[in-house]
């Protein structure tokens, strides 16, 4: 298996540039880009309760991730890198996918985008306004701040265990 044929976990908080980086990486590696935001918006957002309910959302994210994992696994088995743009804000989430990959005998590469909070918020505001290529849904300051409370930067041990690479935008 070529060294790039792996699960590429794209990690960072809101506005770090994960989707932009994931799209470029998928292009460079001739891989498949799996973006959780697009899956959620396409499959569930039109049916979502208003205001959004955390438990409702998390149940559907878990369903999407299960299908993404199965499809990504098939891609890697036929020699196509899988670029997993699932947020991976928490260490436990990264470890879950790393374990799934190891159990399926698939290499893992963690790509970490660490960008200062105010720069990320500025990017989110610009994305909300432009509704460009990486726009999936409106992210308001409350949602941004909520995700910020969950962000866990990988430590050196996690970086080593998951073949971590720091991405400098």
C-alpha positions as CSV (number, residue, x, y, z in Angstrom):
1,X,0.0,0.0,0.0
2,X,1.4,3.4,-0.9
3,X,2.3,5.6,2.1
4,X,-0.4,8.2,1.2
5,X,-3.1,5.6,1.0
6,X,-4.4,6.0,4.5
7,X,-7.0,7.7,6.7
8,X,-6.0,11.3,6.7
9,X,-7.7,12.9,9.8
10,X,-8.0,16.6,9.4
11,X,-8.0,18.3,12.8
12,X,-8.7,21.8,14.0
13,X,-11.3,24.1,15.5
14,X,-13.9,26.1,13.6
15,X,-12.4,28.3,11.0
16,X,-9.0,26.8,11.1
17,X,-9.1,26.0,7.4
18,X,-9.8,22.3,7.6
19,X,-12.1,22.0,4.6
20,X,-9.9,24.1,2.4
21,X,-6.9,22.0,3.4
22,X,-8.8,18.8,3.0
23,X,-9.9,19.7,-0.5
24,X,-6.4,20.6,-1.5
25,X,-5.0,17.4,0.1
26,X,-7.6,15.3,-1.7
27,X,-6.6,16.9,-5.0
28,X,-2.9,16.4,-4.3
29,X,-3.2,12.8,-3.3
30,X,-6.0,11.9,-5.7
31,X,-8.1,10.9,-2.7
32,X,-11.7,11.2,-1.6
33,X,-12.7,14.1,0.6
34,X,-15.4,13.2,3.2
35,X,-16.8,16.4,4.8
36,X,-19.2,15.9,7.7
37,X,-20.7,19.3,7.2
38,X,-21.8,18.5,3.7
39,X,-23.2,15.1,4.7
40,X,-25.2,16.6,7.5
41,X,-26.5,19.6,5.5
42,X,-27.5,17.3,2.6
43,X,-29.1,14.5,4.6
44,X,-30.6,16.1,7.7
45,X,-30.5,19.9,8.0
46,X,-33.8,20.5,6.2
47,X,-35.5,18.3,8.8
48,X,-33.7,19.7,11.8
49,X,-35.6,21.0,14.8
50,X,-35.3,24.8,15.4
51,X,-33.5,25.7,17.4
52,X,-30.9,23.0,16.8
53,X,-30.9,20.3,19.5
54,X,-27.5,18.9,20.5
55,X,-28.6,15.3,21.0
56,X,-30.6,15.3,17.7
57,X,-27.5,16.6,15.9
58,X,-25.0,14.2,17.5
59,X,-27.2,11.1,16.7
60,X,-27.2,12.1,13.0
61,X,-23.5,12.9,13.0
62,X,-22.8,9.4,14.4
63,X,-24.9,7.8,11.6
64,X,-23.0,9.8,9.0
65,X,-19.6,8.9,10.5
66,X,-20.5,5.2,10.4
67,X,-21.3,5.4,6.7
68,X,-18.2,7.6,6.0
69,X,-16.0,5.1,7.8
70,X,-17.4,2.2,5.7
71,X,-17.0,4.1,2.5
72,X,-13.6,5.4,3.4
73,X,-12.4,1.9,4.3
74,X,-13.5,0.6,0.9
75,X,-11.7,3.5,-0.8
76,X,-8.4,2.7,1.0
77,X,-8.7,-1.0,0.3
78,X,-8.8,-0.1,-3.5
79,X,-5.8,2.2,-3.1
80,X,-7.5,5.6,-2.8
81,X,-6.6,7.9,0.2
82,X,-9.5,8.9,2.4
83,X,-9.4,12.5,3.6
84,X,-11.6,12.6,6.7
85,X,-12.8,16.2,7.4
86,X,-14.9,15.4,10.4
87,X,-13.7,18.1,12.8
88,X,-11.8,15.9,15.2
89,X,-11.9,18.6,17.8
90,X,-11.6,16.1,20.7
91,X,-8.9,13.6,21.4
92,X,-11.4,10.8,22.0
93,X,-13.0,11.4,18.6
94,X,-9.5,11.2,16.9
95,X,-8.7,8.0,18.9
96,X,-12.0,6.4,17.9
97,X,-11.2,6.8,14.2
98,X,-7.6,5.8,14.7
99,X,-8.7,2.6,16.4
100,X,-11.2,1.8,13.7
101,X,-8.4,2.3,11.1
102,X,-5.9,0.2,13.0
103,X,-8.5,-2.6,13.4
104,X,-9.0,-2.4,9.6
105,X,-5.2,-2.4,9.1
106,X,-5.3,1.1,7.6
107,X,-2.6,3.6,8.3
108,X,-3.5,7.0,9.9
109,X,-2.0,10.4,9.4
110,X,-3.2,13.3,11.6
111,X,-3.1,16.8,10.0
112,X,-3.4,19.5,12.7
113,X,-4.4,23.1,11.8
114,X,-3.8,25.3,14.8
115,X,-4.8,28.9,14.1
116,X,-5.4,31.7,16.7
117,X,-9.0,32.1,17.8
118,X,-9.6,35.7,16.5
119,X,-8.1,34.9,13.1
120,X,-10.5,31.9,12.9
121,X,-13.5,34.0,13.8
122,X,-12.6,36.5,11.1
123,X,-12.4,33.6,8.6
124,X,-15.8,32.3,9.7
125,X,-17.4,35.8,9.3
126,X,-16.0,36.0,5.8
127,X,-17.2,32.5,4.9
128,X,-20.7,33.3,6.2
129,X,-20.8,36.4,4.1
130,X,-19.3,34.9,0.9
131,X,-21.0,31.5,1.1
132,X,-18.1,30.2,-1.0
133,X,-16.9,26.7,-1.8
134,X,-16.3,25.6,1.8
135,X,-19.5,27.1,3.1
136,X,-22.0,24.4,4.4
137,X,-24.0,26.4,7.0
138,X,-24.1,29.6,8.8
139,X,-21.9,29.6,11.9
140,X,-22.8,32.3,14.4
141,X,-20.7,33.4,17.3
142,X,-22.5,31.3,19.8
143,X,-21.9,28.1,17.8
144,X,-18.3,29.1,17.2
145,X,-17.8,29.7,21.0
146,X,-19.5,26.4,21.8
147,X,-17.2,24.4,19.6
148,X,-14.3,26.4,21.0
149,X,-15.0,24.9,24.5
150,X,-14.5,21.4,23.0
151,X,-11.3,22.0,21.1
152,X,-8.4,19.9,22.3
153,X,-5.1,20.5,20.6
154,X,-3.2,17.1,20.2
155,X,-0.3,16.7,22.6
156,X,3.1,15.4,21.5
157,X,2.3,11.8,22.4
158,X,-0.9,11.9,20.2
159,X,1.0,13.5,17.4
160,X,3.6,10.7,17.5
161,X,1.0,7.9,17.8
162,X,-1.0,9.2,14.8
163,X,1.8,10.3,12.5
164,X,0.8,13.9,13.2
165,X,1.7,16.7,10.9
166,X,1.3,20.3,11.9
167,X,-0.2,22.3,9.0
168,X,1.0,25.8,8.7
169,X,-1.5,27.8,6.7
